[in-house]
């Protein structure tokens, strides 16, 4: 069941979204060669807690047999698509890194991500990041009363594949609110005009994950969390929490 939020609940999510957005901005500005992903994680946790939020990812239950997630953010460099555990990895020039932040504030979760270049990156990597960002905004434009869920995924797939990029299919966008993962699951591909019709108060974490190669993925053999492109191609990941309103899409995690 897709849970619809009241106006006051959306306002609370917007306040949490401001914290999420500000945290991502801080992290993005702190990305440089020599910084470890653990240092970014500590920075994020301090910022979130100092703003009366809770890092939603920290302690999040893993799959059977996997540990709970130990970080406050997901930090996923290069061919790692999502769910990177912050640690000793030291950023270097030419890397790209996905930074994913989830904040619980006044009982609601907002979830947002960006992918940042470390120093100068090749033109094909720049094109990947820009296209993935455009995919997110194209999908967010579909979050309107009367549209259907399939319109969201189609907007991502149509733009990315028209430029020759791969759209990850085994990982999805999703509902978000009182829980980090609510109904529905939203594939980042699909046919327009299909699926449930969007109604005011629905809230979604829209997160295109796009690659320079194929869309197949592989799980880490070591940590039970990190997910990579199977062909080791570069990946990018952008995300916003977006609400359906009578006045159109409301990006709750916009700075």
Residue, then its C-alpha position, 0 to 999 in steps of 0.5 A: x500500500x502506498x502511504x499518503x502523507x498529510x500537509x503537516x507530515x510533508x512539512x516535517x519531511x521538508x524540514x528533514x529534507x533541508x538537513x539532508x540537503x545541507x549535509x550533502x552540500x557539506x560533503x560535496x564541498x569536502x570531497x578532495x584527494x586524500x580524504x577518506x570515506x570514513x572522514x566524510x562519514x564522521x563529518x556527516x554524522x556530526x552534522x546530522x546530529x547537531x541539527x536534531x536529526x538521526x542518521x537513518x542508515x546507521x544500524x540499518x538491518x542487512x540481508x540475512x547473514x550480513x551485518x547491520x550497516x555501520x556507517x551514517x552515509x553510503x560512500x561508493x567510489x567509481x564502479x561501486x554503484x551504491x551501499x559503500x561502507x565508509x572506511x579507509x578508502x582515500x579519494x584520489x584525483x580522477x575518482x567519482x564518488x556517490x554520496x548517499x544520505x538518509x536523515x530521520x527527523x520528527x519521525x520521517x525519513x528523507x533520502x538523497x544522493x549525489x555523485x561528485x568528481x574528485x579533481x579532473x575526470x575524463x569527458x566520458x565520466x563528466x557526461x555520465x554524471x551530467x546525464x544521471x543528474x538530468x535523469x533524476x530531474x526528468x523523473x522528478x518532473x513526472x511526480x504529478x497528480x494523474x501520472x503513473x508510476x511507469x512514467x517515472x522509470x520511463x523518463x529515466x530509461x528513455x534519457x539514459x539509453x538514448x545517450x548510450x548509457x546502462x540503466x541498473x535494473x536490479x536496484x530501484x527507486x522506492x517510497x519513503x516516509x515513516x520508513x526508509x523503504x516503503x511501497x512502492x518499488x519503482x524500477x528505473x525503467x518501464x513503460x509510460x502510462x502503466x502502474x498505479x496513478x499518482x495521488x497527492x501526499x505520495x512521497x518517493x525517493x527517486x534514484x537513477x543509477x546509471x553506468x558507462x557499461x552494462x546494467x548487470x551488478x555484482x555484490x561484494x564478497x566481503x562486506x554483504x553491502x557494497x554493490x558494483x557494476x558486473x563489468x567494472x564500468x563507472x557508475x553514477x547515482x543521484x537521488x531526491x525525495x519528491x512529494x506529489x502535490x496538487x501544485x506539482x512535484x515538491x522536491x523535499x531534499x532540494x537545497 
